[in-house]
Amino acid sequence: MPLTRTLDDATVVITGASSGIGAATAYALARRGADVVLAARSEDALRRVAAHCRELGGRALVVPTDVTDAEAVRQLAAQAAAEFGRIDAWINNAAVGVVGLFDEIPVAEFRRVLTVNLLGTVHGTKAALPWLDAAGGGVVVNNASVLAEAAMPYQSAYNAAKHGIRGLSDTVRQELRVTGRGHISVCTVLPATIDTPFFRHAANHTGQELVPPPPVYPPEVVAETIVRLLRRPRREAYAGGAARLLGLQWRLAPALAERVLGWYTARTQFGPGVRLDSTGNVFRPDAAGEQTGGWHGRRRQLVRMTAAFGLAAAGTAVGTMAAMNRRARADR
Ligand SMILES: NC(=O)c1ccc[n+]([C@@H]2O[C@H](COP(=O)([O-])OP(=O)(O)OC[C@H]3O[C@@H](n4cnc5c(N)ncnc54)[C@H](OP(=O)(O)O)[C@@H]3O)[C@@H](O)[C@H]2O)c1
């Protein structure tokens, strides 16, 4: 079920709102007159985002919150409801990343990625449900990634957490339906690579500079997808054409898609620079309220790379049909 009221009358909580997609989503909602509740660890950055939301026409409340702390997230919900009287939608968007080979990622960082990304979503969803129920309906949006469906080398912790978010969303959606709470929708967003500071924030154990694998889409693409989901909820929505194509490849021919994406991303997620090991923003906040990551050059490759993904998808489809034909002939 969609929101019970229009966006200009709705209250939306956004975690990870101090940067990137969270900030872009706050602006997209504020522009439509929504009341936004902004949560992340970096209070100064949240205040900057809130100030811009107010300029755009929305009311904004800043609640510094670490999503790994279940009680703090419960308090976030309580403060949002105390300020605006209700909660209509909750966007679980906070996440961190650690880039490195599986056997080189320290267990503490692996655990923290699972705790922020997956358990943070658990805490947010648990905090949101009673308020959405009290409002007579509402929407939970879990911002996962196309890496909730596909996988990418050097990102094992992130991939594992994002796959978990997809399974969590599916289960909670089922439970809401079978317990007569179908007025609450749970949606999963599967974005492609997005131009945010994420790749500068991530912990790095590769010795190399990290860059986003193209094609890179602007954060507004995800923000507008989220706005559409609030108005017309769906189980899942891709954000960025490359994510849709990759999802299709992964479903049609997973073994081939796994090989192609592994080969492709192992060559495109590193820049020429040398980098010392770092834990990035995994344990400490590092957000500055920036919406984009400045990867404009890689954005320009969007058309070429989308075409390459399209060709690979077409090749996958042809290969799959040929394999099915061969199998059908063998069965006859
Ligand atoms: N960029 C991409 O290519 C891409 C692609 C697909 C999906 N996504 C997803 O999009 C979402 C937003 O990422 P982004 O690209 O916008 O990256 P980002 O700019 O690094 O934003 C991450 C946000 O999460 C917050 N955060 C991190 N740890 C937190 C914690 N313990 N408690 C509360 N907030 C925390 C950060 O703020 P503080 O440091 O202030 O806490 C920041 O606001 C993530 O779920 C990410 O997985 C991104």
The ligand as an SDF file (V2000), in Angstrom:
LIG
                    3D

 48 52  0  0  0  0  0  0  0  0999 V2000
   27.5070    4.6370   -4.1790 N   0  0  0  0  0  0  0  0  0  0  0  0
   27.1660    3.5240   -4.8040 C   0  0  0  0  0  0  0  0  0  0  0  0
   27.7380    3.1540   -5.8560 O   0  0  0  0  0  0  0  0  0  0  0  0
   26.0430    2.6690   -4.2630 C   0  0  0  0  0  0  0  0  0  0  0  0
   25.5360    1.6660   -5.0960 C   0  0  0  0  0  0  0  0  0  0  0  0
   24.5030    0.8640   -4.6210 C   0  0  0  0  0  0  0  0  0  0  0  0
   24.0050    1.0550   -3.3480 C   0  0  0  0  0  0  0  0  0  0  0  0
   24.5330    2.0440   -2.5500 N   0  0  0  0  0  0  0  0  0  0  0  0
   23.9770    2.1820   -1.2130 C   0  0  0  0  0  0  0  0  0  0  0  0
   23.4750    3.4930   -1.0370 O   0  0  0  0  0  0  0  0  0  0  0  0
   23.4840    3.8110    0.3710 C   0  0  0  0  0  0  0  0  0  0  0  0
   24.1140    5.1710    0.5780 C   0  0  0  0  0  0  0  0  0  0  0  0
   25.4830    5.1090    0.2020 O   0  0  0  0  0  0  0  0  0  0  0  0
   26.2250    6.3130   -0.5160 P   0  0  0  0  0  0  0  0  0  0  0  0
   26.7070    5.8170   -1.8180 O   0  0  0  0  0  0  0  0  0  0  0  0
   25.4060    7.5220   -0.4490 O   0  0  0  0  0  0  0  0  0  0  0  0
   27.5330    6.4180    0.4040 O   0  0  0  0  0  0  0  0  0  0  0  0
   27.9980    7.5080    1.4880 P   0  0  0  0  0  0  0  0  0  0  0  0
   28.0150    8.8440    0.8330 O   0  0  0  0  0  0  0  0  0  0  0  0
   29.2530    6.9930    2.0710 O   0  0  0  0  0  0  0  0  0  0  0  0
   26.8220    7.4890    2.5590 O   0  0  0  0  0  0  0  0  0  0  0  0
   26.7530    6.5290    3.5960 C   0  0  0  0  0  0  0  0  0  0  0  0
   25.9290    7.1160    4.7140 C   0  0  0  0  0  0  0  0  0  0  0  0
   25.8280    6.1470    5.7670 O   0  0  0  0  0  0  0  0  0  0  0  0
   26.1120    6.8030    6.9950 C   0  0  0  0  0  0  0  0  0  0  0  0
   26.6010    5.8510    7.9920 N   0  0  0  0  0  0  0  0  0  0  0  0
   27.6920    5.0660    7.9280 C   0  0  0  0  0  0  0  0  0  0  0  0
   27.8220    4.3350    9.0500 N   0  0  0  0  0  0  0  0  0  0  0  0
   26.7670    4.6780    9.8470 C   0  0  0  0  0  0  0  0  0  0  0  0
   26.3450    4.2800   11.1410 C   0  0  0  0  0  0  0  0  0  0  0  0
   27.0280    3.3800   11.8680 N   0  0  0  0  0  0  0  0  0  0  0  0
   25.2230    4.8360   11.6550 N   0  0  0  0  0  0  0  0  0  0  0  0
   24.5240    5.7650   10.9380 C   0  0  0  0  0  0  0  0  0  0  0  0
   24.8830    6.1800    9.7110 N   0  0  0  0  0  0  0  0  0  0  0  0
   25.9880    5.6410    9.1820 C   0  0  0  0  0  0  0  0  0  0  0  0
   27.1510    7.8660    6.6320 C   0  0  0  0  0  0  0  0  0  0  0  0
   27.1760    8.9560    7.5310 O   0  0  0  0  0  0  0  0  0  0  0  0
   28.1000    9.1040    8.8610 P   0  0  0  0  0  0  0  0  0  0  0  0
   29.4890    8.7490    8.4750 O   0  0  0  0  0  0  0  0  0  0  0  0
   27.8650   10.5260    9.2110 O   0  0  0  0  0  0  0  0  0  0  0  0
   27.5010    8.1580    9.8610 O   0  0  0  0  0  0  0  0  0  0  0  0
   26.5600    8.3580    5.3130 C   0  0  0  0  0  0  0  0  0  0  0  0
   25.5520    9.3030    5.5650 O   0  0  0  0  0  0  0  0  0  0  0  0
   24.2220    2.6620    1.0390 C   0  0  0  0  0  0  0  0  0  0  0  0
   23.2850    1.7520    1.5640 O   0  0  0  0  0  0  0  0  0  0  0  0
   24.9830    2.0190   -0.1030 C   0  0  0  0  0  0  0  0  0  0  0  0
   25.2650    0.6800    0.1590 O   0  0  0  0  0  0  0  0  0  0  0  0
   25.5300    2.8540   -2.9830 C   0  0  0  0  0  0  0  0  0  0  0  0
  1  2  1  0
  2  3  2  0
  2  4  1  0
  4  5  1  0
  4 48  2  0
  5  6  2  0
  6  7  1  0
  7  8  2  0
  8  9  1  0
  8 48  1  0
  9 10  1  0
  9 46  1  0
 10 11  1  0
 11 12  1  0
 11 44  1  0
 12 13  1  0
 13 14  1  0
 14 15  2  0
 14 16  1  0
 14 17  1  0
 17 18  1  0
 18 19  2  0
 18 20  1  0
 18 21  1  0
 21 22  1  0
 22 23  1  0
 23 24  1  0
 23 42  1  0
 24 25  1  0
 25 26  1  0
 25 36  1  0
 26 27  1  0
 26 35  1  0
 27 28  2  0
 28 29  1  0
 29 30  1  0
 29 35  2  0
 30 31  1  0
 30 32  2  0
 32 33  1  0
 33 34  2  0
 34 35  1  0
 36 37  1  0
 36 42  1  0
 37 38  1  0
 38 39  2  0
 38 40  1  0
 38 41  1  0
 42 43  1  0
 44 45  1  0
 44 46  1  0
 46 47  1  0
M  CHG  2   8   1  16  -1
M  END
$$$$
